[in-house]
Amino acid sequence: MSKKLISVIIPAYNETECIEELHSRLANIFDVETDYDFEAVIVENGSSDDTYEKLLVINQKDSRFKILKLARNFRMDGGLTAGLSVIDSDACILMTADLQDPPEQIPALIRKWEEGFENIYGIVTERQGTGPIRTFNSKAFYWVAGKLTDNRIPKNASDFRLLDRKVYEAVRDMDERNRFVRGLVAWVGFTSVGVEIARPPRFAGESKAYSFQVIDLAFKGIFAHSYKPLRIITVTGILVSVLSVIGFIALASRWFLVGVPFGGYGTLTTIALFSFGLLTFMLGIIAEYLGLIYEEVKKRPNYVVDRWLS
């Protein structure tokens, strides 16, 4: 009886200082988990350093490590999408190349898969080596995403996860341009469970998750998986209209009873500025959705492959 195959998909962007350690630790896990066959699909995500050259050396000495080289950087979710497109395995594991997703946790994910769970995701219990701004951004994202998506995206759930074949095939079949893999996996459902994982600091090098890029991804993730911001605009418009009518009736009554009590320049200016600010905020939300639609209708691919070394 042949063994089940598990593919490990790892986008790597300028990870020259981590890639050899990643290979060593993954290879050790592959050797220990003898009940399964493994392959690692390293998605070389348009690096400008010698990450690709080091991957070639690893590929030559260990055929379990395959290289999918992209034409440029397509960010984390583009890299994950590219990796999902080339596998044909019983399950896959998604993780980062900086070793903040510890390979030593892979057996824990596999044990949950053996219990019958189909989407086993890491729950980050501690973020070591993460600055206060990034920590705040993460907490804010999960709070907002939870509120706007009816808690489909679990709090502190990471991309580090194991997906059964039926799950990753369902995600792979969704041809969306604005990819937020965590959200897509949450949307398709299936039997899911979280595994608590303490996230260590990067093994080496600098983080590529810059604040503005993370915030941009967070906005896309929320807007691509929730219509509630649009409903907020509708509700706000109704409330402002109702308050305006009430205010008009109150002021008109006072005018008839006691006359105009004051010039009202300051009040009118404040109300006007508030109204313009509120209107601009609403237009900004609509613009975000229009931007997502614009990306979808262009139908450009989520990634472009340079070469595939299997």
C-alpha positions in Angstrom: 0.0 0.0 0.0 1.5 3.3 -1.0 1.9 6.1 1.5 -0.1 9.3 1.5 1.7 12.3 0.1 1.8 15.6 2.0 3.0 18.7 0.1 4.5 21.6 2.1 4.0 24.9 0.2 6.4 27.7 1.2 6.7 31.1 -0.5 10.2 32.5 -0.1 11.2 36.1 -0.8 14.7 37.2 -0.1 15.2 34.5 2.5 18.8 33.6 1.8 19.7 33.6 5.5 16.9 31.2 6.4 16.6 28.8 3.4 19.3 26.3 4.4 18.1 26.1 8.0 14.5 25.6 6.7 15.7 22.7 4.5 17.5 21.1 7.4 14.6 21.3 9.8 12.0 20.2 7.3 14.1 17.3 6.1 14.4 16.1 9.7 10.6 16.2 10.1 10.2 14.3 6.7 12.6 11.6 8.0 10.8 11.2 11.3 7.3 11.0 9.9 7.9 7.7 8.1 4.3 6.9 7.6 4.0 9.6 4.9 5.8 10.7 1.8 6.6 14.4 1.7 7.5 17.1 -0.9 8.3 20.7 -0.3 7.3 23.2 -2.9 9.4 26.3 -2.4 7.8 29.2 -4.3 10.7 31.5 -5.1 8.7 34.7 -5.0 10.9 37.1 -7.1 13.8 37.4 -4.7 16.6 39.9 -5.4 19.2 38.0 -3.4 20.7 34.5 -3.9 17.7 32.6 -2.5 17.1 30.9 -5.8 20.7 29.9 -6.2 20.7 28.3 -2.7 17.4 26.5 -3.6 19.0 25.0 -6.7 21.7 23.5 -4.6 19.1 22.1 -2.2 17.1 20.7 -5.1 20.1 18.9 -6.5 20.9 17.1 -3.3 17.4 16.5 -2.0 14.8 15.8 -4.7 11.9 16.2 -2.2 12.5 19.9 -2.4 11.0 21.4 -5.5 11.3 24.9 -6.8 8.5 27.0 -8.4 10.1 30.2 -9.5 7.8 33.2 -10.1 8.5 35.9 -12.6 8.3 38.6 -9.9 7.1 39.0 -6.3 3.4 38.3 -6.0 3.3 38.6 -2.2 2.4 35.8 0.2 -1.0 34.9 -1.0 0.1 35.0 -4.7 2.9 32.6 -3.7 0.5 30.3 -1.8 -1.9 30.3 -4.8 0.9 29.4 -7.2 2.0 26.5 -4.9 -1.5 25.1 -4.7 -1.7 25.1 -8.5 1.1 22.5 -8.9 0.4 19.9 -6.2 -1.5 16.7 -6.4 -1.2 15.3 -2.9 -3.5 13.9 -0.2 -2.9 17.0 2.0 -0.9 20.2 2.0 0.7 22.3 4.6 1.1 26.1 4.2 3.9 27.9 6.0 6.4 30.8 5.8 10.1 30.5 5.0 11.3 32.6 7.9 10.8 29.8 10.4 8.2 31.7 12.4 6.0 28.8 11.5 8.1 26.1 13.3 8.5 22.9 11.2 8.5 21.0 14.5 4.8 21.7 14.8 4.0 19.8 11.6 3.5 16.5 13.4 0.8 18.1 15.6 -1.0 19.2 12.5 -0.8 15.7 11.0 -2.1 14.1 14.2 -5.2 16.3 14.0 -5.6 15.3 10.3 -5.4 11.7 11.3 -8.3 12.3 13.8 -10.5 13.4 10.8 -10.1 17.2 10.7 -9.8 18.6 7.3 -8.6 22.2 8.0 -6.1 22.4 10.8 -4.9 25.9 11.4 -2.3 27.4 13.8 -3.5 29.7 16.5 -0.8 32.2 17.4 -0.7 32.4 21.2 2.5 34.5 21.4 4.3 36.7 18.9 8.0 36.8 19.9 10.2 39.5 18.4 7.2 41.4 17.0 7.0 45.2 17.6 4.1 47.0 19.2 2.8 48.4 15.9 2.6 45.0 14.2 1.1 43.5 17.3 -1.6 46.2 17.4 -2.3 45.8 13.7 -2.8 42.0 14.1 -5.2 42.5 17.1 -7.1 45.2 15.3 -7.4 43.1 12.1 -8.7 40.0 13.8 -11.2 42.0 15.9 -12.6 43.9 12.9 -12.5 40.8 10.6 -14.3 38.8 13.2 -17.1 41.4 13.5 -17.5 41.9 9.8 -17.3 38.2 8.7 -19.5 36.7 11.5 -16.3 35.2 13.0 -15.5 33.0 10.0 -11.9 34.1 10.4 -10.9 32.8 13.8 -9.0 35.1 16.1 -5.2 34.8 15.7 -5.5 32.1 13.0 -2.4 32.1 10.8 -1.6 30.8 7.3 0.3 28.0 8.9 -2.1 25.1 8.4 -2.7 21.7 7.0 -5.5 21.3 4.4 -7.0 18.0 3.3 -7.2 17.5 -0.5 -10.9 18.4 -0.7 -10.2 21.7 1.1 -7.3 22.9 -1.0 -9.0 21.8 -4.2 -12.0 23.9 -3.3 -9.8 26.9 -2.6 -7.8 26.3 -5.7 -11.0 26.3 -7.8 -12.0 29.8 -6.7 -10.7 32.1 -9.4 -10.6 35.3 -7.5 -8.0 38.0 -8.2 -7.9 39.5 -4.7 -6.5 36.4 -2.9 -6.7 36.2 0.9 -6.1 32.5 1.5 -7.1 32.5 5.1 -10.4 34.0 4.2 -11.0 31.6 1.3 -10.2 28.6 3.5 -12.6 29.9 6.2 -15.3 30.5 3.5 -15.2 26.9 2.1 -15.8 25.4 5.6 -15.1 21.7 6.2 -14.2 20.2 9.6 -11.8 22.7 11.2 -9.8 22.8 14.4 -7.1 25.1 15.7 -3.7 24.1 17.2 -2.1 26.6 19.6 1.4 27.6 18.4 3.8 30.1 19.9 5.4 32.0 17.1 9.1 32.5 17.6 11.1 35.4 16.2 12.5 35.2 12.7 15.5 32.8 12.4 17.5 35.5 10.6 17.1 38.5 8.2 14.5 41.2 8.2 10.7 40.8 8.1 9.1 41.5 4.7 5.7 42.1 6.2 5.9 45.9 6.2 3.1 47.8 8.1 1.6 49.4 5.0 1.5 46.1 3.1 0.0 44.3 6.0 -2.7 47.0 6.4 -3.4 46.9 2.6 -3.8 43.1 2.8 -6.0 43.4 5.9 -8.3 45.8 4.1 -8.5 43.6 1.0 -9.2 40.6 3.2 -12.0 42.3 5.0 -13.6 43.9 1.9 -13.3 40.8 -0.2 -15.1 38.7 2.5 -17.8 41.1 3.9 -20.5 43.4 2.6 -21.1 44.9 6.0 -19.1 48.1 5.4 -21.5 48.8 2.6 -24.4 48.2 4.9 -22.8 50.5 7.4 -23.1 53.3 4.8 -26.8 52.6 4.3 -27.5 52.6 8.1 -25.4 55.7 8.6 -27.2 57.5 5.8 -30.6 56.6 7.4 -29.5 57.7 10.9 -28.1 61.0 9.6 -31.3 61.7 7.7 -33.5 60.9 10.7 -31.4 63.1 12.9 -31.5 65.9 10.3 -35.3 65.8 10.3 -35.5 65.8 14.0 -33.0 68.7 14.2 -34.9 70.7 11.6 -38.2 70.2 13.4 -36.6 71.2 16.7 -35.0 74.3 15.3 -38.1 75.3 13.3 -40.2 75.0 16.5 -37.8 77.1 18.4 -37.8 79.7 15.7 -41.6 80.0 15.7 -41.7 80.2 19.5 -38.7 82.4 20.5 -37.2 83.6 17.3 -33.6 83.0 16.1 -31.5 82.7 19.3 -28.0 83.1 17.8 -26.2 83.5 14.5 -25.1 79.8 14.4 -22.0 80.2 12.3 -19.8 78.0 14.4 -22.5 75.3 14.7 -23.2 75.3 11.0 -19.5 75.2 10.1 -18.9 72.2 12.5 -21.9 70.3 11.1 -20.8 71.0 7.5 -17.2 69.8 8.2 -18.5 66.7 10.0 -20.9 66.0 7.1 -18.1 66.3 4.5 -15.8 64.1 6.5 -18.5 61.5 6.9 -19.3 61.6 3.2 -15.6 61.3 2.2 -15.3 58.3 4.5 -18.3 56.6 2.9 -16.9 57.3 -0.6 -13.6 55.8 0.5 -15.4 52.5 1.4 -17.2 52.5 -1.9 -13.9 53.2 -3.7 -12.3 50.2 -2.0 -15.0 47.9 -3.4 -14.7 49.5 -6.8 -11.0 48.8 -6.7 -11.7 45.1 -5.9 -14.2 44.9 -8.8 -11.6 46.6 -11.1 -9.0 44.0 -10.3 -11.5 41.2 -10.8 -12.8 42.4 -14.3 -9.2 42.7 -15.6 -8.8 39.0 -15.0 -5.0 39.1 -14.8 -3.4 36.0 -13.3 -2.6 35.8 -9.6 1.0 34.9 -10.5 3.3 34.3 -13.4 5.6 31.2 -13.4 9.1 31.6 -14.6 10.1 27.9 -14.2 9.1 24.8 -12.4 11.8 22.4 -11.1 10.1 19.3 -9.8 
